[in-house]
Amino acid sequence: MAIIVQKFGGSSVANAERIQRVARRAAEAAAGGNQVAVVVSAMGDTTDDLIDLASQLNPTPPSREMDMLLSTGEQQSIALLAMALHAMGKKAISLTGAQAGYQTDGVYSRAKILKIDSQRVLDELNKGNIVIVAGFQGVGENGEITTLGRGGSDTSAVALAIALNADLCEIYTDVDGVYTADPRIIKTAWKIPEISYDEMLEMAVLGALVLQPRSVELAKQHNIPLHVRSSFNHSQGTIVKEVAPMQKDLEKELIVCGVAHDLHVLKTTIFGIPDRPGVSALIFGLLAAEGVNVDMIIQSGTREDKQDISFTCGRDEKDKVAKIAAQVVKELDAQSYLLEDNIAKISVVGAGMMTHPGVAAIMFKTLADIDCNILMIATSEIKISCIIDETKINEAAIALHKAFHLDR
Amino acid sequence: MAIIVQKFGGSSVANAERIQRVARRAAEAAAGGNQVAVVVSAMGDTTDDLIDLASQLNPTPPSREMDMLLSTGEQQSIALLAMALHAMGKKAISLTGAQAGYQTDGVYSRAKILKIDSQRVLDELNKGNIVIVAGFQGVGENGEITTLGRGGSDTSAVALAIALNADLCEIYTDVDGVYTADPRIIKTAWKIPEISYDEMLEMAVLGALVLQPRSVELAKQHNIPLHVRSSFNHSQGTIVKEVAPMQKDLEKELIVCGVAHDLHVLKTTIFGIPDRPGVSALIFGLLAAEGVNVDMIIQSGTREDKQDISFTCGRDEKDKVAKIAAQVVKELDAQSYLLEDNIAKISVVGAGMMTHPGVAAIMFKTLADIDCNILMIATSEIKISCIIDETKINEAAIALHKAFHLDR
């Protein structure tokens, strides 16, 4: 008997009708002779609505109380899904994160799962139940409710799959898999049948927001295959696993598996910083202390003992970053700072580039051919990212998709 | 330093503005040098909305899952109230029923509190926190979430006051106390400054839905004084305690402390039941098994080995009762049954009637004087109730309020 973990996101359980669809999906898997555990997120906009409500009462609500508040969203979903399964005559039981044995490090709002004591889940599976588990949450010491941070439900599902030694972890979402590029922009984009963890990680981080990067890392560490698929149809999605046949495509010169873009980018430059040790440590120490996740960093060559430092992060960090930049300019006696949010990031991803030189050259030439100026560059072993003007992003994505022979 | 338990119902926390008002209320009590624990219900219509949602998925949702669902309502309120207090610069912490140590008998949907392990609450109070506790909920064995049933938050508050050995338990509601009659109907009704537990119990049960009867019973057992007052103003409400000075009023001939009415009454009569032992046991056993709370019972004199049995219960039990009545008629070979919901109950309550004969006579004469027919009568030591025609209820309440010298 196989153990399957299914995860359904908020849009998949946004209303009663969709919850019934999820219930049918879980029941089908169980009817196939499998033991099924289902991890669900909060219904549709529930989390956003609760955040709105909280902000009316406190512009900076304490994170402990935010976790107390937000964890109710998933608790509602699991109860409703269990009810829907009962209505179909299926045995089902809902479990909160605490009841399902999720133990976290106790850090509010962005807890890490330390371990899952899966005995209760196993007991309920062995009683013939479909077990419905609240995603996104767990408890720290003393039974304190902690959430895993936005999108943490993917991580909840993968962690449960690991704890149960599940045969498969299915991630149901509102898209039907991972595409070579955003199909809304690039009509020739196609669904990748299989992709490696590393490629998925780069695709996920870069704005193809199908899977939370944390969950992909976790799956990679424990070699749990993920099946990313749509909750709205039964078509095969994308399998994320260790050695993906995309590597076979290398022989057909498919060096790049996808083009990802991200409009949610803020570029900050601090000009005229005195060139002395510890400057970068100060700047990025301040950013880290405020929880700003920095992506790309460029330190320009010095001119007359002065240097410029540029970095990118998410646009929603704008207020924090402006404050820190002003502080840095003052403390370091720098010249000035500039925040730019009319930019975007375009990236090509592929394990193939490890063995194929010249990918960067093709990328830069392709962008040059469409008169697209490159503002920043960052590379990893399987990814090259460029910051470009926001208005050029669609044109760049289309050109790169074609240049790397991804068009079908 | 006094310990005060405050309880706020759903209408008192129905929106952000009202939650802020509750926060100010709690903060005022704490600023007065008291340790303050606050028990809150779910916001406004949250519980009803969740029940609606559940019924879309399952007409008879399993009670375990209903408790899982409904307990989120209070969890949201406590988090939001804690945030509001933080925004005012006050130390506050929210605790779920489980965290606050509420241990129940584990019966879903209508759990009884077995005990409160109040150590966590005391620890948090001693740290200088205003402690916000989720009403209506607790956990059974194995950490299973159970709710106390509708209106259970009053009971949560009284139980916490007992566990903390609190000096006072304030029940905040949307009316400013207990009145001698419904002031919407009887303009001359006035707020009773102090009332005994027993009188309050009769008033509460009879439709002056200010306090849950269970909570009054609990307060009586442990001699905890309750202060029923409005969350919308600062005026003194009604104190419920053991020996109320209403008894002093006896000397001023105030035998009756209030007139209560209840429109939510269903009368059922089963006609022509063969007169043999066990008939009542069968009927009321079936009703109990279905959870129907029977109020008044009348068994009429026999005629030719046949008898009629009438009883009243809440109108929302109509479907259940109709089914049971049909079954009884069939099983006992009775003649027929009749359900009437065009009736209402009017009652006079007062500890004074224990020592003053003739209250019933005054009541019946008063009703006769306004041509009001009495369909059923039930009495306790401190209460007389009559079932009358629904259309006569206001007139009867006004007449009785006057007859027992309650008009001011």
Chai-1 contact restraints between the chains, C-beta under 6 A:
chainA,res_idxA,chainB,res_idxB,connection_type,confidence,min_distance_angstrom,max_distance_angstrom,comment,restraint_id
A,A16,B,Q56,contact,1.0,0.0,6.0,A-B,restraint_1
A,A16,B,L57,contact,1.0,0.0,6.0,A-B,restraint_2
A,A54,B,M83,contact,1.0,0.0,6.0,A-B,restraint_3
A,Q56,B,A16,contact,1.0,0.0,6.0,A-B,restraint_4
A,L57,B,A16,contact,1.0,0.0,6.0,A-B,restraint_5
A,L57,B,L80,contact,1.0,0.0,6.0,A-B,restraint_6
A,L57,B,M83,contact,1.0,0.0,6.0,A-B,restraint_7
A,L57,B,A84,contact,1.0,0.0,6.0,A-B,restraint_8
A,N58,B,M83,contact,1.0,0.0,6.0,A-B,restraint_9
A,N58,B,H86,contact,1.0,0.0,6.0,A-B,restraint_10
A,N58,B,A87,contact,1.0,0.0,6.0,A-B,restraint_11
A,P61,B,M83,contact,1.0,0.0,6.0,A-B,restraint_12
A,P62,B,H86,contact,1.0,0.0,6.0,A-B,restraint_13
A,E65,B,A79,contact,1.0,0.0,6.0,A-B,restraint_14
A,E65,B,A82,contact,1.0,0.0,6.0,A-B,restraint_15
A,E65,B,M83,contact,1.0,0.0,6.0,A-B,restraint_16
A,E65,B,S94,contact,1.0,0.0,6.0,A-B,restraint_17
A,M68,B,A79,contact,1.0,0.0,6.0,A-B,restraint_18
A,M68,B,S94,contact,1.0,0.0,6.0,A-B,restraint_19
A,L69,B,Q76,contact,1.0,0.0,6.0,A-B,restraint_20
A,L69,B,A79,contact,1.0,0.0,6.0,A-B,restraint_21
A,T72,B,T72,contact,1.0,0.0,6.0,A-B,restraint_22
A,T72,B,Q75,contact,1.0,0.0,6.0,A-B,restraint_23
A,T72,B,Q76,contact,1.0,0.0,6.0,A-B,restraint_24
A,Q75,B,T72,contact,1.0,0.0,6.0,A-B,restraint_25
A,Q76,B,L69,contact,1.0,0.0,6.0,A-B,restraint_26
A,Q76,B,T72,contact,1.0,0.0,6.0,A-B,restraint_27
A,A79,B,E65,contact,1.0,0.0,6.0,A-B,restraint_28
A,A79,B,M68,contact,1.0,0.0,6.0,A-B,restraint_29
A,A79,B,L69,contact,1.0,0.0,6.0,A-B,restraint_30
A,L80,B,L57,contact,1.0,0.0,6.0,A-B,restraint_31
A,A82,B,E65,contact,1.0,0.0,6.0,A-B,restraint_32
A,M83,B,A54,contact,1.0,0.0,6.0,A-B,restraint_33
A,M83,B,L57,contact,1.0,0.0,6.0,A-B,restraint_34
A,M83,B,N58,contact,1.0,0.0,6.0,A-B,restraint_35
A,M83,B,P61,contact,1.0,0.0,6.0,A-B,restraint_36
A,M83,B,E65,contact,1.0,0.0,6.0,A-B,restraint_37
A,A84,B,L57,contact,1.0,0.0,6.0,A-B,restraint_38
A,H86,B,N58,contact,1.0,0.0,6.0,A-B,restraint_39
A,H86,B,P62,contact,1.0,0.0,6.0,A-B,restraint_40
A,A87,B,N58,contact,1.0,0.0,6.0,A-B,restraint_41
A,S94,B,E65,contact,1.0,0.0,6.0,A-B,restraint_42
A,S94,B,M68,contact,1.0,0.0,6.0,A-B,restraint_43
A,Q99,B,G143,contact,1.0,0.0,6.0,A-B,restraint_44
A,G143,B,Q99,contact,1.0,0.0,6.0,A-B,restraint_45
